[in-house]
Amino acid sequence: MRRVAVILGLTAVGTLATLGLAAAVVCLSSGCSTAAYYAQAVSGHLDIVQRAQPVAELLASAQTDAALRERLALSQQMRDFAVTELGLPDNASYRRYADLGRSAVVWNVVAAPELSLTLKTWCFAVVGCVGYRGYYRQEPAQALAQTLHSEGLEVRVYGVPAYSTLGWTNWLGGDPLLNTFLRWPEAQLAGLIFHELAHQVVYVNGDTAFNESFATAVERLGAERWLARRGAGAAWAEQELSAQRRRDFQQLTGRYRTLLQELYASQLPDPDKRLRKAELMSQLRSDHAQLKTQQWQGFAGYDAWFANANNASLAILGTYNDGVPAFLRLFEQQGRDFGRFYGSVKGLAALPKEERQATLRALAPATPGTPNALPTE
């Protein structure tokens, strides 16, 4: 996963004014209950800040690799486009670059009960509760996963290529470009930058589904507009193919999330639920294999996800996608004007959570086989 990871863009927050403030803010995406957790969050973010170099300096240096220079230059065109065409913040974010020497910036842990699609949450004083906990090293993430598994939860650990500090660190140079995503295909790179910047426009404490569905909508709208303005034929064709696979993936997983939700809410005895759940998970993997063969020409990009699919991975996937249709419809209602769109989203963000979710459900009512938008966390 990106946003789990290709599909998910997870949010963390950080600032370094003081050690205590740094810890409190960096851990917003992850839940901090011990001094050790605070320490790893602070040191992890500090390491990124210290590694980051101004893109302008790298572009001007004769020592910068030609391939890296090309990607950095492209990223700055995207960054400018985000401001001029999408109305996203004009600040220090994504004007610096850091090579972390690893494939992910953090590793997130998500967990759900055996017979539920409700994510376990971790809560904080500033941003409320979120359904994931992140680590800058993979080992402690795996250790937490083992602990949660021993408690009877289904767990998923996945690498995250980027996170947003919601603008808190712009005085330190902002969120940097990272090696973990810089060489992605053009549309995906643009989308990630737009997604993370969207978190700096609107962010609601304790409502991960709202935040991520909004940012994912901006990501898709922005990437489409970027490719249309660029006239990048090959990149556009690649994006269309990727988008169709993503739609197929979401329809398939959405259908099975609905079936599982209905099963878990039923009056069947737990042993019967477990048997039916095993049948559904087997059918899910079989349907993916058929889709891969008959429509995707053997595309294997989702193989790992299906091989490890469980309640946790299905639940977090819904968090990032179920509300997107509502935001896309709202964008259309606002005349496809990003400024008006953001204003409307800010209005929704000011509503109580239940009213906010009800409004979005009304914008994009459920269709048969499709989960309701923004399910309650």
ABEGO torsion letter per residue (X at the ends): XAAEAAABBBBBBBBAABAAAAAAAAAAAAEBABAAAAAAAAAAAAAAAAABBBAAAAAABAABBAAAAAAAAAAAAAAAAAAAAAGBBBBABGABBBBAGBABABBBBBBBBAABABBBBBBBAAAEBBABBBBABAAAAAAAAAAAAAAGBBBBBBBBABBBAGGAAAAAGEBBBBAAAAABBAAAAAAAAAAAAAAAABBBBGBAAAAAAAAAAAAAAAAAAAAAAAGBAAAAAAAAAAAAAAAAAAAAAAAAAAAAAAAAABABBAAAAAAAAAAAAAAAAAAAAAAAAAAAGGBAAAAAAAAABBAAAAAAAAAAAAAAAAAAAAAAAAGGBAAAAAAAAAAAAABBAAAAAAAAAAABBBBBGBBBBGBBX
